[in-house]
Amino acid sequence: QEQLVESGGGLVQPGGSLRLSCAVSGFTFSRYAMRWYRQAPGKERELVAGISSFGGVTTYADSVKGRFTISRDNAKNTVYLQMNSLKPEDTAVYYCNAAGPSGDYYWGQGTQVTVSS
């Protein structure tokens, strides 16, 4: 059964850093592009960052460029999101998403990130 388990969320002060992880099982991780989305209260879910199946291509939302870095370790079936210089507007539930070559999608359960002093 396909599983994506996010971890690493929490409460951090503005300007701080967090590293999210998403551990995957139940499918061939290296064949899937991976993405991080986030959803703040009262807002639609938005794409934050994406990485191609072998990590050669990364994309970022304009709002996080230069502050967030997505990476993956195909040997560990894990994708990461390093978040630096966090702002209160980064507060949201962060979701891991896997997008397969056949158009199949899988989602994690989400991890809460709160940026507040």
N, C-alpha and C positions, 0 to 999 in steps of 0.2 A: 504494500500500500504506500502511495506517495505521501511523504511527510516533509514539511518545511518548518523548522523550529527556530524562531528568532530569539535572541538574547542580547543583553548589554544595555537595554534601556534604563532610564532612571531620571533622577532629579539632578540638574546641574545648573550652576550659576552662569549668567551671561558671560561670554568670552571663554567658557570652558570647553572641554572636549569629551566625546563619548565614542566608543567603537561598538557598532552593532555587528552581530554575527548571525548567519542563517545557515544552519546545518540541514543538509538534505539527505533523504534516503528514499528508496523505492523506485528510482528511475536513474537513467544514465546521465549523471550530472553534467558531464563534459559535452553533451550534445545540446544543452539548453542554454539560451541566453538568460541572464539573470537581471532582475530589476529590483530596485527599492522604490516603493511608493509611500506616501504619507497622507493622512487624513486628519485635519484639525476639526474641532467641534463646529458644526454648522457649515462646513465646507465640503466640497467634492474631493474625492481621492485624486492626488496628483502624482505624476511621475517625478521622482527625485533624481535617480541615476540608473544607468544601465550598463551592462558589460556583455560583450559577445562571448560565445561558447568557450573560446580558448583565450579570452582576455585581451585580444589585440585591439579591440575598439571599445571605447567608453564614451558615454554621453551624460550630460548633466543639465538639470534645469538651470536657467539663468540665475535664479535666486540662491543657488548653492555653489556655483562655479567658483573655484579658488578656495573654498572652505571645506568641501566634502570630497572624499576620494573613495571610489568603489574598486574593489579588487576581489580576486577569487583564487582559491587553492583547489584545483581539480583532484589532487591526491587526497585531500581531506573532505571533499564534497561540501565545501563551505564557501559562502560569499560574505564579504565584509563591507561595512560602510564606516569609514573613519570620518567623524564629524568634528571639525575644529571651529573656533570662533563662533560658538553657538549664540543664537539670538532668541529672544522670546518668541518671535514669529516662527521659529523652527519647532515649537511645541506641537506635537501631534502623535498619533499612533502610526508607527512605521511598520510597513508590511513588506515581506519578501515575496517575490513573484518569479516563477520559472516559466519561460516561454519556449515550447518545443518546436522542432522542425515540421511537425505534422499539424501545427496550430493548436496543440493542447497547452493548457495553462494550469498551473497549480499555485496556491496561495498559502502563506503561513497565517498564523493566528494573530500576529501583530505584537509589537512591544511599545510601551508608552515611553515617550521622551518628553520631559518637562524642563523648560529653561526658564528659571525664575530666581530672583534674588530673595 
